[in-house]
């Protein structure tokens, strides 16, 4: 899997992890109402996600 991600993304695994680690989506329940906050994805990160065919925000 790591080799595939490195090959598909065109970057090292170390750089891939550093770039994608901060991406987190959080869901908060407030009085029965779920609020979801997705991370802001910059152009470089979106390019990597596109290359490895991963949907953003999921």
PDB file of N, CA, C and O in Angstrom:
ATOM      1  N   UNK A   1       0.827  -1.171   0.000  1.00  0.00           N
ATOM      2  CA  UNK A   1       0.000   0.000   0.000  1.00  0.00           C
ATOM      3  C   UNK A   1       0.884   1.250   0.000  1.00  0.00           C
ATOM      4  O   UNK A   1       0.637   2.182  -0.766  1.00  0.00           O
ATOM      5  N   UNK A   2       1.898   1.275   0.844  1.00  0.00           N
ATOM      6  CA  UNK A   2       2.777   2.438   0.909  1.00  0.00           C
ATOM      7  C   UNK A   2       3.451   2.680  -0.443  1.00  0.00           C
ATOM      8  O   UNK A   2       3.550   3.819  -0.898  1.00  0.00           O
ATOM      9  N   UNK A   3       3.908   1.615  -1.071  1.00  0.00           N
ATOM     10  CA  UNK A   3       4.565   1.758  -2.370  1.00  0.00           C
ATOM     11  C   UNK A   3       3.597   2.342  -3.383  1.00  0.00           C
ATOM     12  O   UNK A   3       3.964   3.233  -4.149  1.00  0.00           O
ATOM     13  N   UNK A   4       2.367   1.852  -3.396  1.00  0.00           N
ATOM     14  CA  UNK A   4       1.358   2.355  -4.332  1.00  0.00           C
ATOM     15  C   UNK A   4       1.117   3.847  -4.116  1.00  0.00           C
ATOM     16  O   UNK A   4       1.080   4.615  -5.077  1.00  0.00           O
ATOM     17  N   UNK A   5       0.951   4.264  -2.852  1.00  0.00           N
ATOM     18  CA  UNK A   5       0.713   5.677  -2.562  1.00  0.00           C
ATOM     19  C   UNK A   5       1.894   6.536  -2.988  1.00  0.00           C
ATOM     20  O   UNK A   5       1.718   7.630  -3.523  1.00  0.00           O
ATOM     21  N   UNK A   6       3.089   6.037  -2.747  1.00  0.00           N
ATOM     22  CA  UNK A   6       4.292   6.778  -3.141  1.00  0.00           C
ATOM     23  C   UNK A   6       4.360   6.897  -4.662  1.00  0.00           C
ATOM     24  O   UNK A   6       4.641   7.971  -5.194  1.00  0.00           O
ATOM     25  N   UNK A   7       4.109   5.814  -5.341  1.00  0.00           N
ATOM     26  CA  UNK A   7       4.159   5.810  -6.811  1.00  0.00           C
ATOM     27  C   UNK A   7       3.048   6.688  -7.385  1.00  0.00           C
ATOM     28  O   UNK A   7       3.310   7.520  -8.253  1.00  0.00           O
ATOM     29  N   UNK A   8       1.824   6.517  -6.916  1.00  0.00           N
ATOM     30  CA  UNK A   8       0.682   7.266  -7.454  1.00  0.00           C
ATOM     31  C   UNK A   8       0.785   8.754  -7.132  1.00  0.00           C
ATOM     32  O   UNK A   8       0.451   9.592  -7.970  1.00  0.00           O
ATOM     33  N   UNK A   9       1.240   9.087  -5.936  1.00  0.00           N
ATOM     34  CA  UNK A   9       1.327  10.485  -5.532  1.00  0.00           C
ATOM     35  C   UNK A   9       2.545  11.203  -6.069  1.00  0.00           C
ATOM     36  O   UNK A   9       2.579  12.432  -6.133  1.00  0.00           O
ATOM     37  N   UNK A  10       3.548  10.425  -6.456  1.00  0.00           N
ATOM     38  CA  UNK A  10       4.757  11.026  -6.993  1.00  0.00           C
ATOM     39  C   UNK A  10       5.625  11.703  -5.943  1.00  0.00           C
ATOM     40  O   UNK A  10       6.488  12.518  -6.270  1.00  0.00           O
ATOM     41  N   UNK A  11       5.390  11.358  -4.669  1.00  0.00           N
ATOM     42  CA  UNK A  11       6.193  11.926  -3.580  1.00  0.00           C
ATOM     43  C   UNK A  11       6.519  10.817  -2.586  1.00  0.00           C
ATOM     44  O   UNK A  11       5.915   9.744  -2.609  1.00  0.00           O
ATOM     45  N   UNK A  12       7.478  11.093  -1.720  1.00  0.00           N
ATOM     46  CA  UNK A  12       7.875  10.092  -0.734  1.00  0.00           C
ATOM     47  C   UNK A  12       6.760   9.859   0.291  1.00  0.00           C
ATOM     48  O   UNK A  12       5.889  10.705   0.490  1.00  0.00           O
ATOM     49  N   UNK A  13       6.811   8.712   0.921  1.00  0.00           N
ATOM     50  CA  UNK A  13       5.830   8.405   1.962  1.00  0.00           C
ATOM     51  C   UNK A  13       5.930   9.435   3.093  1.00  0.00           C
ATOM     52  O   UNK A  13       4.913   9.884   3.621  1.00  0.00           O
ATOM     53  N   UNK A  14       7.147   9.799   3.454  1.00  0.00           N
ATOM     54  CA  UNK A  14       7.342  10.787   4.514  1.00  0.00           C
ATOM     55  C   UNK A  14       6.610  12.093   4.182  1.00  0.00           C
ATOM     56  O   UNK A  14       5.896  12.638   5.024  1.00  0.00           O
ATOM     57  N   UNK A  15       6.789  12.591   2.956  1.00  0.00           N
ATOM     58  CA  UNK A  15       6.146  13.839   2.530  1.00  0.00           C
ATOM     59  C   UNK A  15       4.624  13.658   2.456  1.00  0.00           C
ATOM     60  O   UNK A  15       3.871  14.562   2.814  1.00  0.00           O
ATOM     61  N   UNK A  16       4.186  12.505   1.998  1.00  0.00           N
ATOM     62  CA  UNK A  16       2.753  12.214   1.917  1.00  0.00           C
ATOM     63  C   UNK A  16       2.125  12.274   3.307  1.00  0.00           C
ATOM     64  O   UNK A  16       1.081  12.900   3.493  1.00  0.00           O
ATOM     65  N   UNK A  17       2.752  11.633   4.269  1.00  0.00           N
ATOM     66  CA  UNK A  17       2.233  11.631   5.641  1.00  0.00           C
ATOM     67  C   UNK A  17       2.246  13.041   6.217  1.00  0.00           C
ATOM     68  O   UNK A  17       1.272  13.455   6.846  1.00  0.00           O
ATOM     69  N   UNK A  18       3.330  13.786   6.015  1.00  0.00           N
ATOM     70  CA  UNK A  18       3.419  15.157   6.523  1.00  0.00           C
ATOM     71  C   UNK A  18       2.327  16.046   5.936  1.00  0.00           C
ATOM     72  O   UNK A  18       1.781  16.910   6.623  1.00  0.00           O
ATOM     73  N   UNK A  19       2.019  15.831   4.680  1.00  0.00           N
ATOM     74  CA  UNK A  19       1.021  16.659   4.000  1.00  0.00           C
ATOM     75  C   UNK A  19      -0.402  16.286   4.406  1.00  0.00           C
ATOM     76  O   UNK A  19      -1.244  17.162   4.603  1.00  0.00           O
ATOM     77  N   UNK A  20      -0.669  14.987   4.530  1.00  0.00           N
ATOM     78  CA  UNK A  20      -2.039  14.542   4.787  1.00  0.00           C
ATOM     79  C   UNK A  20      -2.399  14.428   6.268  1.00  0.00           C
ATOM     80  O   UNK A  20      -3.581  14.428   6.611  1.00  0.00           O
ATOM     81  N   UNK A  21      -1.409  14.332   7.147  1.00  0.00           N
ATOM     82  CA  UNK A  21      -1.682  14.160   8.581  1.00  0.00           C
ATOM     83  C   UNK A  21      -2.618  15.223   9.154  1.00  0.00           C
ATOM     84  O   UNK A  21      -3.512  14.874   9.926  1.00  0.00           O
ATOM     85  N   UNK A  22      -2.456  16.494   8.815  1.00  0.00           N
ATOM     86  CA  UNK A  22      -3.329  17.517   9.415  1.00  0.00           C
ATOM     87  C   UNK A  22      -4.792  17.453   8.947  1.00  0.00           C
ATOM     88  O   UNK A  22      -5.657  18.094   9.545  1.00  0.00           O
ATOM     89  N   UNK A  23      -5.071  16.699   7.902  1.00  0.00           N
ATOM     90  CA  UNK A  23      -6.439  16.662   7.373  1.00  0.00           C
ATOM     91  C   UNK A  23      -7.328  15.783   8.252  1.00  0.00           C
ATOM     92  O   UNK A  23      -7.159  14.565   8.311  1.00  0.00           O
ATOM     93  N   UNK A  24      -8.254  16.411   8.915  1.00  0.00           N
ATOM     94  CA  UNK A  24      -9.174  15.694   9.784  1.00  0.00           C
ATOM     95  C   UNK A  24     -10.539  16.331   9.648  1.00  0.00           C
ATOM     96  O   UNK A  24     -10.662  17.550   9.525  1.00  0.00           O
ATOM     97  N   UNK A  25     -11.551  15.506   9.670  1.00  0.00           N
ATOM     98  CA  UNK A  25     -12.924  15.987   9.684  1.00  0.00           C
ATOM     99  C   UNK A  25     -13.475  15.687  11.067  1.00  0.00           C
ATOM    100  O   UNK A  25     -13.253  14.602  11.605  1.00  0.00           O
ATOM    101  N   UNK A  26     -14.188  16.635  11.641  1.00  0.00           N
ATOM    102  CA  UNK A  26     -14.743  16.446  12.978  1.00  0.00           C
ATOM    103  C   UNK A  26     -16.260  16.604  12.912  1.00  0.00           C
ATOM    104  O   UNK A  26     -16.783  17.475  12.217  1.00  0.00           O
ATOM    105  N   UNK A  27     -16.950  15.737  13.653  1.00  0.00           N
ATOM    106  CA  UNK A  27     -18.402  15.832  13.767  1.00  0.00           C
ATOM    107  C   UNK A  27     -18.737  16.069  15.235  1.00  0.00           C
ATOM    108  O   UNK A  27     -18.305  15.317  16.109  1.00  0.00           O
ATOM    109  N   UNK A  28     -19.500  17.107  15.493  1.00  0.00           N
ATOM    110  CA  UNK A  28     -19.858  17.489  16.852  1.00  0.00           C
ATOM    111  C   UNK A  28     -21.376  17.412  16.985  1.00  0.00           C
ATOM    112  O   UNK A  28     -22.113  17.896  16.126  1.00  0.00           O
ATOM    113  N   UNK A  29     -21.824  16.801  18.064  1.00  0.00           N
ATOM    114  CA  UNK A  29     -23.252  16.707  18.338  1.00  0.00           C
ATOM    115  C   UNK A  29     -23.625  17.797  19.340  1.00  0.00           C
ATOM    116  O   UNK A  29     -23.139  17.801  20.471  1.00  0.00           O
ATOM    117  N   UNK A  30     -24.492  18.720  18.918  1.00  0.00           N
ATOM    118  CA  UNK A  30     -24.948  19.802  19.778  1.00  0.00           C
ATOM    119  C   UNK A  30     -26.457  19.674  19.929  1.00  0.00           C
ATOM    120  O   UNK A  30     -27.213  19.975  19.005  1.00  0.00           O
ATOM    121  N   UNK A  31     -26.878  19.233  21.084  1.00  0.00           N
ATOM    122  CA  UNK A  31     -28.313  19.061  21.359  1.00  0.00           C
ATOM    123  C   UNK A  31     -29.028  18.261  20.279  1.00  0.00           C
ATOM    124  O   UNK A  31     -30.123  18.626  19.851  1.00  0.00           O
ATOM    125  N   UNK A  32     -28.413  17.175  19.841  1.00  0.00           N
ATOM    126  CA  UNK A  32     -29.031  16.313  18.840  1.00  0.00           C
ATOM    127  C   UNK A  32     -28.810  16.738  17.408  1.00  0.00           C
ATOM    128  O   UNK A  32     -29.268  16.055  16.492  1.00  0.00           O
ATOM    129  N   UNK A  33     -28.129  17.835  17.183  1.00  0.00           N
ATOM    130  CA  UNK A  33     -27.824  18.302  15.832  1.00  0.00           C
ATOM    131  C   UNK A  33     -26.348  18.052  15.555  1.00  0.00           C
ATOM    132  O   UNK A  33     -25.482  18.524  16.292  1.00  0.00           O
ATOM    133  N   UNK A  34     -26.070  17.318  14.506  1.00  0.00           N
ATOM    134  CA  UNK A  34     -24.688  17.042  14.147  1.00  0.00           C
ATOM    135  C   UNK A  34     -24.126  18.147  13.256  1.00  0.00           C
ATOM    136  O   UNK A  34     -24.723  18.515  12.245  1.00  0.00           O
ATOM    137  N   UNK A  35     -22.976  18.660  13.650  1.00  0.00           N
ATOM    138  CA  UNK A  35     -22.264  19.661  12.864  1.00  0.00           C
ATOM    139  C   UNK A  35     -20.951  19.045  12.428  1.00  0.00           C
ATOM    140  O   UNK A  35     -20.203  18.519  13.252  1.00  0.00           O
ATOM    141  N   UNK A  36     -20.668  19.107  11.137  1.00  0.00           N
ATOM    142  CA  UNK A  36     -19.435  18.533  10.610  1.00  0.00           C
ATOM    143  C   UNK A  36     -18.566  19.646  10.042  1.00  0.00           C
ATOM    144  O   UNK A  36     -19.024  20.486   9.267  1.00  0.00           O
ATOM    145  N   UNK A  37     -17.305  19.627  10.446  1.00  0.00           N
ATOM    146  CA  UNK A  37     -16.340  20.604   9.951  1.00  0.00           C
ATOM    147  C   UNK A  37     -15.260  19.858   9.185  1.00  0.00           C
ATOM    148  O   UNK A  37     -14.577  18.996   9.738  1.00  0.00           O
ATOM    149  N   UNK A  38     -15.111  20.190   7.934  1.00  0.00           N
ATOM    150  CA  UNK A  38     -14.086  19.567   7.089  1.00  0.00           C
ATOM    151  C   UNK A  38     -12.885  20.507   7.001  1.00  0.00           C
ATOM    152  O   UNK A  38     -13.035  21.724   7.110  1.00  0.00           O
ATOM    153  N   UNK A  39     -11.708  19.948   6.805  1.00  0.00           N
ATOM    154  CA  UNK A  39     -10.514  20.797   6.721  1.00  0.00           C
ATOM    155  C   UNK A  39     -10.455  21.569   5.408  1.00  0.00           C
ATOM    156  O   UNK A  39     -11.023  21.150   4.399  1.00  0.00           O
ATOM    157  N   UNK A  40      -9.765  22.692   5.438  1.00  0.00           N
ATOM    158  CA  UNK A  40      -9.482  23.423   4.207  1.00  0.00           C
ATOM    159  C   UNK A  40      -8.351  22.682   3.502  1.00  0.00           C
ATOM    160  O   UNK A  40      -7.338  22.359   4.122  1.00  0.00           O
ATOM    161  N   UNK A  41      -8.520  22.417   2.226  1.00  0.00           N
ATOM    162  CA  UNK A  41      -7.522  21.662   1.467  1.00  0.00           C
ATOM    163  C   UNK A  41      -6.892  22.588   0.440  1.00  0.00           C
ATOM    164  O   UNK A  41      -7.564  23.088  -0.462  1.00  0.00           O
ATOM    165  N   UNK A  42      -5.586  22.810   0.592  1.00  0.00           N
ATOM    166  CA  UNK A  42      -4.889  23.693  -0.340  1.00  0.00           C
ATOM    167  C   UNK A  42      -4.633  22.980  -1.673  1.00  0.00           C
ATOM    168  O   UNK A  42      -4.866  21.777  -1.794  1.00  0.00           O
ATOM    169  N   UNK A  43      -4.160  23.718  -2.655  1.00  0.00           N
ATOM    170  CA  UNK A  43      -3.985  23.192  -4.013  1.00  0.00           C
ATOM    171  C   UNK A  43      -2.970  22.052  -4.067  1.00  0.00           C
ATOM    172  O   UNK A  43      -3.174  21.080  -4.796  1.00  0.00           O
ATOM    173  N   UNK A  44      -1.884  22.157  -3.308  1.00  0.00           N
ATOM    174  CA  UNK A  44      -0.857  21.105  -3.316  1.00  0.00           C
ATOM    175  C   UNK A  44      -1.426  19.812  -2.764  1.00  0.00           C
ATOM    176  O   UNK A  44      -1.229  18.744  -3.343  1.00  0.00           O
ATOM    177  N   UNK A  45      -2.137  19.906  -1.634  1.00  0.00           N
ATOM    178  CA  UNK A  45      -2.744  18.729  -1.026  1.00  0.00           C
ATOM    179  C   UNK A  45      -3.808  18.138  -1.939  1.00  0.00           C
ATOM    180  O   UNK A  45      -3.887  16.917  -2.078  1.00  0.00           O
ATOM    181  N   UNK A  46      -4.627  18.979  -2.562  1.00  0.00           N
ATOM    182  CA  UNK A  46      -5.659  18.481  -3.475  1.00  0.00           C
ATOM    183  C   UNK A  46      -5.029  17.747  -4.654  1.00  0.00           C
ATOM    184  O   UNK A  46      -5.556  16.732  -5.110  1.00  0.00           O
ATOM    185  N   UNK A  47      -3.909  18.255  -5.146  1.00  0.00           N
ATOM    186  CA  UNK A  47      -3.208  17.599  -6.243  1.00  0.00           C
ATOM    187  C   UNK A  47      -2.762  16.194  -5.832  1.00  0.00           C
ATOM    188  O   UNK A  47      -2.906  15.241  -6.598  1.00  0.00           O
ATOM    189  N   UNK A  48      -2.221  16.074  -4.618  1.00  0.00           N
ATOM    190  CA  UNK A  48      -1.805  14.758  -4.119  1.00  0.00           C
ATOM    191  C   UNK A  48      -3.007  13.831  -3.997  1.00  0.00           C
ATOM    192  O   UNK A  48      -2.943  12.676  -4.418  1.00  0.00           O
ATOM    193  N   UNK A  49      -4.102  14.326  -3.426  1.00  0.00           N
ATOM    194  CA  UNK A  49      -5.313  13.505  -3.295  1.00  0.00           C
ATOM    195  C   UNK A  49      -5.831  13.068  -4.660  1.00  0.00           C
ATOM    196  O   UNK A  49      -6.258  11.926  -4.828  1.00  0.00           O
ATOM    197  N   UNK A  50      -5.794  13.965  -5.627  1.00  0.00           N
ATOM    198  CA  UNK A  50      -6.237  13.622  -6.980  1.00  0.00           C
ATOM    199  C   UNK A  50      -5.349  12.530  -7.578  1.00  0.00           C
ATOM    200  O   UNK A  50      -5.846  11.604  -8.219  1.00  0.00           O
ATOM    201  N   UNK A  51      -4.051  12.639  -7.370  1.00  0.00           N
ATOM    202  CA  UNK A  51      -3.129  11.655  -7.919  1.00  0.00           C
ATOM    203  C   UNK A  51      -3.313  10.275  -7.323  1.00  0.00           C
ATOM    204  O   UNK A  51      -3.200   9.274  -8.031  1.00  0.00           O
ATOM    205  N   UNK A  52      -3.594  10.208  -6.038  1.00  0.00           N
ATOM    206  CA  UNK A  52      -3.776   8.898  -5.422  1.00  0.00           C
ATOM    207  C   UNK A  52      -5.243   8.455  -5.462  1.00  0.00           C
ATOM    208  O   UNK A  52      -5.607   7.406  -4.931  1.00  0.00           O
ATOM    209  N   UNK A  53      -6.073   9.283  -6.106  1.00  0.00           N
ATOM    210  CA  UNK A  53      -7.480   8.965  -6.336  1.00  0.00           C
ATOM    211  C   UNK A  53      -8.251   8.831  -5.027  1.00  0.00           C
ATOM    212  O   UNK A  53      -9.084   7.937  -4.880  1.00  0.00           O
ATOM    213  N   UNK A  54      -7.974   9.715  -4.084  1.00  0.00           N
ATOM    214  CA  UNK A  54      -8.672   9.722  -2.812  1.00  0.00           C
ATOM    215  C   UNK A  54      -9.650  10.876  -2.783  1.00  0.00           C
ATOM    216  O   UNK A  54      -9.274  12.006  -3.095  1.00  0.00           O
ATOM    217  N   UNK A  55     -10.913  10.619  -2.413  1.00  0.00           N
ATOM    218  CA  UNK A  55     -11.874  11.719  -2.353  1.00  0.00           C
ATOM    219  C   UNK A  55     -11.553  12.668  -1.206  1.00  0.00           C
ATOM    220  O   UNK A  55     -11.275  12.224  -0.092  1.00  0.00           O
ATOM    221  N   UNK A  56     -11.588  13.938  -1.462  1.00  0.00           N
ATOM    222  CA  UNK A  56     -11.305  14.944  -0.436  1.00  0.00           C
ATOM    223  C   UNK A  56     -12.448  15.016   0.557  1.00  0.00           C
ATOM    224  O   UNK A  56     -13.613  14.868   0.186  1.00  0.00           O
ATOM    225  N   UNK A  57     -12.114  15.244   1.827  1.00  0.00           N
ATOM    226  CA  UNK A  57     -13.109  15.411   2.860  1.00  0.00           C
ATOM    227  C   UNK A  57     -13.808  14.132   3.278  1.00  0.00           C
ATOM    228  O   UNK A  57     -14.879  14.186   3.882  1.00  0.00           O
ATOM    229  N   UNK A  58     -13.224  12.979   2.968  1.00  0.00           N
ATOM    230  CA  UNK A  58     -13.839  11.698   3.349  1.00  0.00           C
ATOM    231  C   UNK A  58     -12.857  10.883   4.124  1.00  0.00           C
ATOM    232  O   UNK A  58     -13.173   9.769   4.541  1.00  0.00           O
TER     233      UNK A  58
END
